[in-house]
Amino acid sequence: MEEYNDTMKYWDNIFGQANIYDPRKVIKIQKIEDGISWLVKDSKSIIDFGCGNGAVLLRSLYKGIDYGYGIDISNNAIKIANKIIRELNLENKVDLICGGIGKLNEIDNNFFESAILFNILDNLEPEDSINLIKQIHRIVKPNGKILLKLNPYITAEERKEYNFIEISQEFYKEESGLYLWNLTEDKVHEIISPYFIIERYEIIEFKEFNTINRMYYLRNK
Ligand SMILES: C[S@@+](CC[C@H](N)C(=O)[O-])C[C@H]1O[C@@H](n2cnc3c(N)ncnc32)[C@H](O)[C@@H]1O
C-alpha cells in the first residue's frame, strides 16, 4: 500500500477539513440521484470501494438498500462517515473499513447485489484497477448492478497545463500526488466489457469546476 501514501495524505487532508452532511437530503446533482435510484431498485446490499465520506453509500441506504459496506484508504474519510452513522443510528445497516484493494480478498463470491465505484477506478495504478474490476465482478452476484463514475479523459493539450508526471503510457501522477489512469472511451470499453455489460452512459457536468464526469450503468456478467 506504500505506493498510495501520497493518495492517502491527500484525502486525509481533504476529509480532515470536511464537515458532516445529511444523507437524508437529495443529492443536488440529479443524474447522480437518478443513478442511485437505478442502483438500489430491487437490490438489498451494496459495496462501495473508495467510499470517501460515504455520501453515495449512505444516500443508497435512505433510498432502499438494507446493508452497505464501504472501504476507503483515508482514515479521516471513514471517521466522518462513522460520525454520521452514529448520529443517525445506522450502525446495524452499514460497516466501514479503512484499507485498500487487498481488503476485497476477504469478501465471499456473489456476496453483494450491487456496487458503487465513484472516482476510484481511474485513480489507481492500472494493475490495481484491473484487479478492482475482477474483484467487483467476483463479489457482486451475476446480473447485479454497478454504478461506475470516471474522471474525464484529459487531452494532450489540457495535460500541458496540469504538470502531470508521466509514469507509463496514459498513466500519470498529478501535482496533488494522485494517480490518473487517463482512459479513453475505447479503453474503458476494453477493460470493463469482459466483466460487465454497459446498460447506459451519462455525462455529468460540473459547471462550477468546468469539468465533466462519465457515469456508466453496468450489469455484472
Ligand atoms: C474522489 S474520492 C471519491 C469518494 C467517493 N467515492 C465519492 O464519490 O464521494 C476518491 C476516494 O478514493 C479513496 N482511495 C483512493 N485510493 C484508494 C485505494 N487505493 N484504496 C482505497 N481507497 C482509495 C480516497 O481516499 C477517496 O476517499
PDBQT file of the ligand as one rigid body, heavy atoms in Angstrom, charges set to zero:
ROOT
HETATM    1  C1  LIG A 301     -12.584  11.209  -5.474  1.00  0.00    +0.000 C 
HETATM    2  S1  LIG A 301     -12.785  10.467  -3.889  1.00  0.00    +0.000 S 
HETATM    3  C2  LIG A 301     -14.389   9.759  -4.126  1.00  0.00    +0.000 C 
HETATM    4  C3  LIG A 301     -15.084   9.463  -2.846  1.00  0.00    +0.000 C 
HETATM    5  C4  LIG A 301     -16.484   8.844  -3.031  1.00  0.00    +0.000 C 
HETATM    6  N1  LIG A 301     -16.418   7.654  -3.863  1.00  0.00    +0.000 N 
HETATM    7  C5  LIG A 301     -17.460   9.845  -3.640  1.00  0.00    +0.000 C 
HETATM    8  O1  LIG A 301     -17.711   9.802  -4.838  1.00  0.00    +0.000 OA
HETATM    9  O2  LIG A 301     -17.971  10.699  -2.887  1.00  0.00    +0.000 OA
HETATM   10  C6  LIG A 301     -11.726   9.061  -4.009  1.00  0.00    +0.000 C 
HETATM   11  C7  LIG A 301     -11.705   8.208  -2.756  1.00  0.00    +0.000 C 
HETATM   12  O3  LIG A 301     -10.986   7.020  -3.010  1.00  0.00    +0.000 OA
HETATM   13  C8  LIG A 301     -10.139   6.726  -1.926  1.00  0.00    +0.000 C 
HETATM   14  N2  LIG A 301      -8.999   5.955  -2.422  1.00  0.00    +0.000 N 
HETATM   15  C9  LIG A 301      -8.032   6.355  -3.276  1.00  0.00    +0.000 A 
HETATM   16  N3  LIG A 301      -7.155   5.368  -3.495  1.00  0.00    +0.000 NA
HETATM   17  C10 LIG A 301      -7.581   4.297  -2.771  1.00  0.00    +0.000 A 
HETATM   18  C11 LIG A 301      -7.111   2.977  -2.601  1.00  0.00    +0.000 A 
HETATM   19  N4  LIG A 301      -6.003   2.546  -3.194  1.00  0.00    +0.000 N 
HETATM   20  N5  LIG A 301      -7.786   2.141  -1.777  1.00  0.00    +0.000 NA
HETATM   21  C12 LIG A 301      -8.935   2.572  -1.159  1.00  0.00    +0.000 A 
HETATM   22  N6  LIG A 301      -9.435   3.813  -1.278  1.00  0.00    +0.000 NA
HETATM   23  C13 LIG A 301      -8.758   4.666  -2.088  1.00  0.00    +0.000 A 
HETATM   24  C14 LIG A 301      -9.739   8.089  -1.386  1.00  0.00    +0.000 C 
HETATM   25  O4  LIG A 301      -9.321   8.032  -0.043  1.00  0.00    +0.000 OA
HETATM   26  C15 LIG A 301     -11.018   8.900  -1.583  1.00  0.00    +0.000 C 
HETATM   27  O5  LIG A 301     -11.844   8.853  -0.460  1.00  0.00    +0.000 OA
ENDROOT
TORSDOF 0
